Amino acid sequence: MGIDDVLAASRAGVPRLGPAELCAAIARGALVVDTRTESHRRVQGEFPGALVIDRTVLEWRLDPTSPWRVPEATGPDLEVVVVCRHGFSSSLAAASLRAVGLHRATDLVGGVQAWLAAGLPVSDEPADVRE
């Protein structure tokens, strides 16, 4: 099994969001989590309203049962949308979040690149980085 198979399995049966659908999710209170590196965020811009959580600690920060969770990790029904540069690693991250019980975790199809291509804004404000 190669990475393409793992990626396909992580996306199977999951309603991934396009940019317009992500706007609607944000409006209803979804938590957007940006896993891009600092250098990628510097090039593409900060995603407005997102929490920046390094991929290496993502599950610990969002699992509502974890003693290291962020305050926003309120329970298993939390709608979490993971964003990355192009929408690949975010699919794997969302699958991992579903595996720890966040059954509504999904990601942005095409990543921040698709967001920008849709003409949607990024922010000049400092990122909300969670260690």
Buried (B, 14 or more C-beta within 10 A) or exposed (E): EEEEEEBEEBBEEBEBBBBEBBEEBBEEEBBBBBBBBEEBBEEBBBBBEBBBBBBEBBBBBBBBEBEEBBEBBEEBEBBBBBBBBBBBBBBBBBBBBBEBBBEBBBBBBBBBBBBBEEEBEBEEEEBBEBE
